Amino acid sequence: MTAQVRVQTQDFDVGAELALLRQNNPAVGAVASFIGCVRDMNEGDSVGLMYLEHYPGMTEAELHRISAEAATRWNIFDTLVIHRIGELRPLDQIVFVAVTSAHRGESFRACEFIMDYLKTQAPFWKREATPAGERWVEARASDDAAAARWKSATP
């Protein structure tokens, strides 16, 4: 299994990334992916900008660890995680997770697992600019609950 991880300021081309991920592997029968985007509303307030920060080195290591854990749970070939940092605006892509496998079920579950753990385990911090000023985005109980269900789940 190959795990690719990138933390970057620049946008990404989903089509190009998917083509690279599955090229030269005729065993790939399924590709599951997720794209997260900046919304213009959060907690009832308008959001004009989002600033994403991370802990360099530690963030990438944690994303690799999460991808490796997915590979121990499901029979997958490759994973790709791209997460943007810096200043982002509504409609901008934030995160891209993709997983290849022979069958769709493995890819779907591994992709969802990676995203759930990324939201709760990877050291990223979000700050939003709203009409009332800037604020840090707090962790959500729903994200913790999504990640917690994998602790007792079997593949």
Backbone as CSV, one residue per row, in Angstrom:
resi,resn,N_x,N_y,N_z,CA_x,CA_y,CA_z,C_x,C_y,C_z
1,MET,0.861,-1.179,0.000,0.000,0.000,0.000,0.893,1.222,0.000
2,THR,0.528,2.178,-0.835,1.237,3.449,-0.889,0.328,4.532,-0.347
3,ALA,0.851,5.299,0.606,0.103,6.422,1.171,0.798,7.709,0.763
4,GLN,0.071,8.538,0.053,0.587,9.849,-0.328,-0.103,10.899,0.525
5,VAL,0.685,11.817,1.064,0.163,12.883,1.909,0.807,14.189,1.467
6,ARG,-0.034,15.210,1.295,0.483,16.550,0.971,-0.290,17.594,1.757
7,VAL,0.419,18.495,2.385,-0.162,19.660,3.030,0.389,20.842,2.249
8,GLN,-0.508,21.663,1.689,-0.071,22.680,0.737,-0.996,23.879,0.736
9,THR,-0.500,24.996,0.224,-1.329,26.187,0.097,-2.091,26.188,-1.222
10,GLN,-1.513,25.630,-2.265,-2.130,25.696,-3.586,-3.298,24.726,-3.732
11,ASP,-4.206,25.060,-4.624,-5.365,24.232,-4.926,-4.903,22.952,-5.607
12,PHE,-5.812,22.000,-5.787,-5.499,20.734,-6.434,-6.546,20.444,-7.493
13,ASP,-6.151,19.675,-8.494,-7.018,19.252,-9.592,-7.455,17.813,-9.312
14,VAL,-8.699,17.647,-8.926,-9.204,16.338,-8.523,-9.059,15.307,-9.639
15,GLY,-9.405,15.677,-10.853,-9.312,14.738,-11.968,-7.889,14.268,-12.201
16,ALA,-6.954,15.189,-12.179,-5.545,14.831,-12.378,-5.041,13.956,-11.238
17,GLU,-5.430,14.283,-10.011,-4.990,13.502,-8.852,-5.530,12.078,-8.917
18,LEU,-6.804,11.921,-9.296,-7.388,10.588,-9.402,-6.722,9.781,-10.510
19,ALA,-6.445,10.412,-11.629,-5.778,9.718,-12.734,-4.402,9.212,-12.311
20,LEU,-3.637,10.044,-11.606,-2.318,9.628,-11.128,-2.413,8.507,-10.109
21,LEU,-3.411,8.577,-9.244,-3.557,7.585,-8.180,-3.803,6.188,-8.739
22,ARG,-4.588,6.100,-9.799,-4.954,4.766,-10.300,-4.165,4.319,-11.524
23,GLN,-3.303,5.171,-12.034,-2.566,4.789,-13.240,-1.640,3.606,-12.973
24,ASN,-1.474,2.797,-13.960,-0.552,1.659,-13.938,-0.900,0.571,-12.930
25,ASN,-2.136,0.535,-12.458,-2.535,-0.549,-11.562,-3.837,-1.157,-12.075
26,PRO,-3.736,-2.193,-12.914,-4.942,-2.793,-13.485,-5.790,-3.548,-12.462
27,ALA,-5.292,-3.717,-11.234,-6.074,-4.383,-10.194,-7.115,-3.460,-9.570
28,VAL,-6.973,-2.161,-9.802,-7.917,-1.197,-9.217,-9.288,-1.381,-9.857
29,GLY,-10.252,-1.706,-9.019,-11.632,-1.838,-9.475,-12.524,-0.776,-8.870
30,ALA,-11.995,-0.032,-7.885,-12.794,0.983,-7.213,-11.910,2.127,-6.732
31,VAL,-12.462,3.321,-6.844,-11.833,4.517,-6.290,-12.928,5.284,-5.562
32,ALA,-12.733,5.507,-4.281,-13.668,6.317,-3.499,-12.934,7.582,-3.087
33,SER,-13.658,8.708,-3.116,-13.001,9.961,-2.751,-13.965,10.889,-2.031
34,PHE,-13.364,11.861,-1.361,-14.108,12.883,-0.647,-13.410,14.214,-0.869
35,ILE,-14.195,15.263,-1.123,-13.673,16.625,-1.255,-14.401,17.483,-0.236
36,GLY,-13.648,18.160,0.613,-14.227,19.107,1.561,-13.995,20.513,1.059
37,CYS,-15.015,21.374,1.170,-14.950,22.744,0.649,-15.304,23.748,1.743
38,VAL,-14.870,24.976,1.560,-15.193,26.053,2.493,-16.637,26.482,2.263
39,ARG,-17.413,26.523,3.351,-18.801,26.997,3.291,-18.829,28.495,3.606
40,ASP,-19.880,29.142,3.165,-20.024,30.577,3.451,-20.781,30.845,4.748
41,MET,-21.198,29.783,5.436,-21.916,29.916,6.715,-21.369,28.875,7.686
42,ASN,-21.282,29.264,8.951,-20.939,28.313,10.001,-21.525,28.818,11.310
43,GLU,-22.210,27.920,12.006,-22.835,28.256,13.281,-23.726,29.496,13.172
44,GLY,-24.433,29.617,12.042,-25.373,30.710,11.833,-24.767,32.028,11.397
45,ASP,-23.454,32.071,11.231,-22.786,33.311,10.834,-22.202,33.192,9.433
46,SER,-22.172,34.308,8.736,-21.539,34.383,7.432,-20.024,34.270,7.605
47,VAL,-19.396,33.487,6.733,-17.946,33.312,6.765,-17.373,33.855,5.470
48,GLY,-16.490,34.843,5.591,-15.874,35.437,4.406,-14.525,34.832,4.080
49,LEU,-13.791,34.440,5.112,-12.469,33.822,4.955,-12.277,32.757,6.008
50,MET,-11.464,31.762,5.676,-11.038,30.765,6.644,-9.522,30.690,6.562
51,TYR,-8.896,30.603,7.712,-7.449,30.448,7.786,-7.161,29.090,8.406
52,LEU,-6.391,28.282,7.723,-6.044,26.952,8.223,-4.568,26.914,8.578
53,GLU,-4.286,26.469,9.785,-2.916,26.325,10.252,-2.677,24.865,10.596
54,HIS,-1.400,24.474,10.635,-1.062,23.099,10.994,0.268,23.077,11.725
55,TYR,0.630,21.909,12.210,1.895,21.686,12.895,2.798,20.942,11.904
56,PRO,3.689,21.661,11.184,4.506,21.027,10.140,5.285,19.813,10.660
57,GLY,5.320,18.796,9.855,6.009,17.561,10.226,5.101,16.640,11.011
58,MET,4.530,17.124,12.081,3.621,16.316,12.889,2.328,16.033,12.131
59,THR,1.837,17.025,11.414,0.596,16.847,10.656,0.767,15.754,9.608
60,GLU,1.831,15.843,8.825,2.073,14.849,7.780,2.249,13.453,8.378
61,ALA,2.979,13.370,9.488,3.185,12.072,10.145,1.854,11.477,10.607
62,GLU,0.977,12.305,11.140,-0.325,11.812,11.605,-1.190,11.360,10.429
63,LEU,-1.153,12.080,9.324,-1.923,11.676,8.144,-1.407,10.350,7.587
64,HIS,-0.097,10.149,7.606,0.473,8.854,7.185,0.025,7.748,8.148
65,ARG,0.024,8.031,9.448,-0.386,7.033,10.437,-1.846,6.630,10.224
66,ILE,-2.701,7.611,9.977,-4.127,7.339,9.737,-4.296,6.481,8.482
67,SER,-3.591,6.818,7.414,-3.669,6.031,6.173,-3.174,4.610,6.391
68,ALA,-2.091,4.459,7.161,-1.560,3.124,7.458,-2.558,2.309,8.272
69,GLU,-3.235,2.959,9.217,-4.244,2.240,10.001,-5.388,1.774,9.108
70,ALA,-5.794,2.607,8.157,-6.844,2.198,7.216,-6.411,0.949,6.450
71,ALA,-5.143,0.885,6.084,-4.640,-0.272,5.329,-4.622,-1.544,6.165
72,THR,-4.544,-1.419,7.492,-4.607,-2.616,8.333,-6.044,-3.094,8.508
73,ARG,-7.005,-2.214,8.304,-8.418,-2.558,8.493,-9.080,-3.061,7.211
74,TRP,-8.654,-2.527,6.058,-9.294,-2.876,4.788,-8.244,-3.226,3.750
75,ASN,-8.655,-4.019,2.780,-7.764,-4.438,1.704,-7.763,-3.353,0.621
76,ILE,-6.890,-2.378,0.801,-6.819,-1.251,-0.128,-5.434,-1.210,-0.773
77,PHE,-5.361,-0.533,-1.915,-4.096,-0.426,-2.636,-3.341,0.852,-2.281
78,ASP,-3.993,1.989,-2.484,-3.322,3.271,-2.293,-4.263,4.279,-1.650
79,THR,-3.661,5.245,-0.970,-4.427,6.358,-0.418,-3.741,7.661,-0.793
80,LEU,-4.546,8.698,-0.874,-4.046,10.044,-1.130,-4.809,10.995,-0.229
81,VAL,-4.069,11.806,0.515,-4.663,12.849,1.343,-3.961,14.157,0.991
82,ILE,-4.751,15.123,0.538,-4.240,16.472,0.287,-5.037,17.411,1.182
83,HIS,-4.339,18.204,1.965,-5.020,19.169,2.840,-4.377,20.529,2.622
84,ARG,-5.215,21.505,2.374,-4.709,22.863,2.164,-4.591,23.612,3.481
85,ILE,-3.682,24.571,3.493,-3.500,25.467,4.621,-3.451,26.891,4.080
86,GLY,-3.485,27.850,4.998,-3.427,29.253,4.587,-4.812,29.855,4.494
87,GLU,-4.910,30.911,3.716,-6.169,31.648,3.570,-7.030,31.021,2.488
88,LEU,-8.276,30.712,2.848,-9.225,30.101,1.917,-10.541,30.865,1.956
89,ARG,-11.251,30.836,0.844,-12.527,31.541,0.712,-13.654,30.537,0.457
90,PRO,-14.902,30.944,0.688,-16.017,30.051,0.362,-15.898,29.528,-1.073
91,LEU,-16.227,28.280,-1.249,-16.145,27.490,-2.474,-14.773,26.861,-2.694
92,ASP,-13.724,27.339,-2.016,-12.394,26.745,-2.176,-12.396,25.311,-1.653
93,GLN,-11.610,24.466,-2.302,-11.402,23.101,-1.828,-10.429,23.142,-0.652
94,ILE,-10.746,22.383,0.390,-9.873,22.311,1.566,-9.112,20.991,1.597
95,VAL,-9.852,19.898,1.443,-9.262,18.575,1.654,-9.748,17.608,0.583
96,PHE,-8.860,16.693,0.242,-9.177,15.644,-0.723,-8.624,14.334,-0.175
97,VAL,-9.496,13.336,-0.069,-9.096,12.001,0.360,-9.550,11.036,-0.719
98,ALA,-8.659,10.161,-1.162,-9.007,9.155,-2.169,-8.361,7.827,-1.800
99,VAL,-9.076,6.751,-2.093,-8.618,5.398,-1.766,-8.917,4.488,-2.951
100,THR,-7.949,3.637,-3.302,-8.173,2.645,-4.350,-8.178,1.248,-3.740
101,SER,-8.961,0.381,-4.362,-9.030,-1.021,-3.942,-9.603,-1.839,-5.094
102,ALA,-9.723,-3.121,-4.868,-10.320,-3.981,-5.896,-11.839,-3.824,-5.930
103,HIS,-12.442,-3.562,-4.757,-13.900,-3.511,-4.642,-14.356,-2.261,-3.901
104,ARG,-15.538,-1.771,-4.225,-16.010,-0.491,-3.713,-16.164,-0.426,-2.200
105,GLY,-16.619,-1.494,-1.579,-16.857,-1.468,-0.139,-15.602,-1.121,0.648
106,GLU,-14.484,-1.700,0.263,-13.216,-1.428,0.941,-12.829,0.045,0.778
107,SER,-12.959,0.558,-0.433,-12.603,1.963,-0.689,-13.515,2.924,0.056
108,PHE,-14.820,2.658,0.025,-15.767,3.540,0.718,-15.452,3.616,2.212
109,ARG,-15.308,2.456,2.840,-15.082,2.440,4.293,-13.746,3.078,4.655
110,ALA,-12.698,2.768,3.911,-11.382,3.329,4.211,-11.369,4.846,4.013
111,CYS,-12.023,5.322,2.983,-12.083,6.761,2.723,-12.810,7.479,3.860
112,GLU,-13.931,6.933,4.278,-14.688,7.546,5.368,-13.895,7.513,6.672
113,PHE,-13.243,6.403,6.949,-12.407,6.282,8.147,-11.302,7.337,8.150
114,ILE,-10.593,7.464,7.032,-9.498,8.437,6.951,-10.025,9.841,7.206
115,MET,-11.138,10.185,6.594,-11.692,11.530,6.789,-12.136,11.746,8.234
116,ASP,-12.801,10.761,8.825,-13.245,10.892,10.216,-12.060,11.068,11.156
117,TYR,-11.000,10.298,10.958,-9.831,10.420,11.826,-9.055,11.697,11.543
118,LEU,-8.983,12.100,10.289,-8.316,13.360,9.948,-8.955,14.520,10.715
119,LYS,-10.286,14.553,10.748,-11.003,15.649,11.415,-10.717,15.712,12.914
120,THR,-10.411,14.577,13.527,-10.261,14.554,14.983,-8.834,14.326,15.463
121,GLN,-7.969,13.772,14.631,-6.626,13.399,15.075,-5.506,14.271,14.499
122,ALA,-5.681,14.788,13.305,-4.599,15.546,12.659,-4.538,16.969,13.220
123,PRO,-3.339,17.466,13.484,-3.200,18.805,14.085,-3.379,19.939,13.075
124,PHE,-4.652,20.264,12.833,-5.038,21.424,12.022,-5.868,22.346,12.901
125,TRP,-5.773,23.639,12.651,-6.578,24.620,13.364,-7.207,25.569,12.359
126,LYS,-8.501,25.865,12.565,-9.252,26.733,11.657,-9.664,28.004,12.390
127,ARG,-9.490,29.113,11.693,-9.952,30.408,12.186,-10.808,31.002,11.083
128,GLU,-11.973,31.538,11.459,-12.911,32.101,10.488,-13.021,33.611,10.665
129,ALA,-13.220,34.290,9.548,-13.527,35.719,9.566,-15.021,35.865,9.321
130,THR,-15.720,36.433,10.324,-17.161,36.656,10.239,-17.428,38.151,10.384
131,PRO,-18.642,38.607,10.127,-18.951,40.032,10.325,-18.687,40.509,11.758
132,ALA,-18.771,39.599,12.728,-18.535,39.965,14.131,-17.051,39.912,14.500
133,GLY,-16.195,39.484,13.579,-14.765,39.373,13.853,-14.260,37.968,13.609
134,GLU,-13.000,37.742,13.940,-12.404,36.424,13.748,-12.637,35.544,14.967
135,ARG,-12.747,34.234,14.705,-12.913,33.270,15.792,-12.291,31.942,15.384
136,TRP,-11.831,31.209,16.388,-11.319,29.857,16.170,-12.499,28.904,16.087
137,VAL,-12.407,27.927,15.211,-13.454,26.926,15.058,-13.174,25.808,16.059
138,GLU,-14.134,25.565,16.909,-14.012,24.527,17.935,-14.281,23.145,17.345
139,ALA,-13.731,22.126,17.989,-14.007,20.740,17.594,-15.498,20.471,17.785
140,ARG,-16.040,19.631,16.935,-17.469,19.311,16.996,-17.689,17.938,17.601
141,ALA,-18.698,17.851,18.427,-19.053,16.565,19.037,-19.413,15.545,17.957
142,SER,-20.020,16.004,16.868,-20.408,15.076,15.795,-19.179,14.462,15.118
143,ASP,-18.090,15.219,15.010,-16.853,14.673,14.438,-16.247,13.630,15.381
144,ASP,-16.258,13.932,16.684,-15.752,12.970,17.669,-16.578,11.686,17.642
145,ALA,-17.889,11.817,17.523,-18.767,10.646,17.469,-18.505,9.824,16.212
146,ALA,-18.272,10.486,15.092,-17.988,9.773,13.842,-16.697,8.964,13.958
147,ALA,-15.671,9.561,14.556,-14.406,8.849,14.726,-14.539,7.730,15.759
148,ALA,-15.301,7.957,16.808,-15.437,6.968,17.881,-16.095,5.676,17.399
149,ARG,-16.969,5.769,16.426,-17.652,4.552,15.973,-16.691,3.553,15.341
150,TRP,-15.528,4.041,14.836,-14.547,3.152,14.221,-13.760,2.362,15.276
151,LYS,-13.735,2.862,16.506,-12.971,2.173,17.547,-13.537,0.791,17.843
152,SER,-14.847,0.656,17.734,-15.457,-0.644,18.006,-15.865,-1.372,16.721
153,ALA,-15.723,-0.693,15.588,-16.141,-1.301,14.317,-15.102,-2.277,13.796
154,THR,-15.576,-3.321,13.203,-14.689,-4.261,12.517,-14.893,-4.067,11.020
155,PRO,-13.865,-4.266,10.247,-13.974,-4.053,8.796,-15.028,-4.902,8.138
